[in-house]
Amino acid sequence: MCEITTKWGPSEWSGIIQAVGAIIASIFLFLTFRSQKRSEKLMKESAEIDKRAKRGEYLPEIKLEILTFYPTISDGFGGAKIRKYNGEITTIEIKVIFNKNSVQILDFEFL
């Protein structure tokens, strides 16, 4: 074996180096193709999600509860009467409940 390697000239050594380089390059090429295949799969999935979002499938399901608390006055018998229009403040409580696909409210302006 040693005699063979000592008798090799520069052309044989360059051939071996090129073969090793080709093997390494083919391994990197294989890994690149595999990575591209995975990224293509991810791109298809994200495109499908974008398509659904544009159709409105990911819009939130909103449930509203509106509670109104009118001002009251005493009726003289230990109870209370509701006075809707006596110049006092009526309290309204609004609950917004996101059942599905919730969103984050970044800004709210009360009008």
C-alpha positions in Angstrom: 0.0 0.0 0.0 2.8 2.4 0.9 4.6 1.6 -2.4 1.5 2.6 -4.4 1.1 5.9 -2.6 4.8 6.7 -3.0 4.6 6.0 -6.7 1.6 8.3 -7.3 2.2 11.5 -9.1 0.5 14.8 -8.7 -2.3 13.9 -11.1 -3.4 10.9 -8.9 -3.3 13.0 -5.8 -5.3 15.8 -7.4 -7.8 13.2 -8.6 -8.2 11.9 -5.0 -8.6 15.4 -3.6 -11.2 16.2 -6.3 -13.1 13.0 -5.5 -13.2 13.9 -1.7 -14.3 17.4 -2.6 -17.1 16.1 -4.8 -18.3 13.8 -2.0 -18.3 16.7 0.4 -20.1 19.0 -2.1 -22.7 16.3 -2.8 -23.4 16.0 1.0 -23.9 19.8 1.3 -26.1 19.7 -1.9 -28.2 16.9 -0.4 -28.7 18.9 2.9 -29.6 22.0 0.9 -32.3 20.2 -1.1 -33.7 18.7 2.1 -33.8 22.1 3.7 -35.5 23.6 0.7 -38.1 20.9 0.8 -38.9 21.7 4.4 -39.1 25.4 3.7 -41.4 24.8 0.7 -43.7 22.8 3.0 -43.7 25.7 5.6 -44.4 28.2 2.8 -47.4 26.1 1.6 -48.8 26.0 5.2 -48.4 29.7 5.7 -50.0 30.4 2.3 -53.0 28.3 3.4 -53.2 30.2 6.7 -53.1 33.6 4.9 -55.8 32.4 2.5 -58.0 31.4 5.4 -57.4 34.7 7.2 -58.3 36.7 4.1 -61.6 34.7 3.9 -62.3 35.7 7.5 -62.0 32.3 9.1 -59.9 33.7 11.9 -62.2 36.6 12.8 -62.9 36.6 16.5 -66.3 35.5 17.8 -67.5 38.3 20.0 -70.2 38.2 22.6 -71.5 41.5 24.1 -73.2 41.9 27.5 -74.7 45.3 28.2 -75.8 46.0 31.8 -77.6 49.2 32.6 -77.8 50.5 36.2 -80.4 53.3 36.5 -80.4 55.8 39.4 -82.9 54.9 42.1 -84.7 56.8 44.9 -86.3 55.5 48.0 -90.0 54.6 47.8 -90.5 55.2 51.6 -91.1 51.5 52.4 -87.5 50.3 52.4 -87.4 49.6 48.7 -86.2 51.7 45.8 -87.8 53.0 42.6 -85.9 53.4 39.4 -85.9 56.9 38.0 -84.6 56.8 34.5 -84.8 60.5 33.8 -84.2 62.4 37.0 -81.0 64.2 36.0 -78.7 61.7 37.7 -76.1 59.6 36.0 -77.1 56.2 34.5 -74.3 53.6 34.6 -73.9 51.3 31.7 -71.5 48.4 31.9 -70.4 46.8 28.6 -68.6 43.4 28.6 -66.9 42.4 25.4 -66.1 38.6 25.5 -63.9 37.0 22.8 -65.0 33.4 22.6 -62.7 32.3 19.8 -59.6 33.7 18.0 -59.1 36.5 20.5 -57.4 39.8 19.6 -55.4 42.3 21.5 -56.9 45.7 21.8 -54.1 48.2 21.5 -56.1 51.4 21.7 -59.6 52.3 22.9 -61.3 55.6 22.7 -64.6 56.1 24.5 -67.1 58.3 22.6 
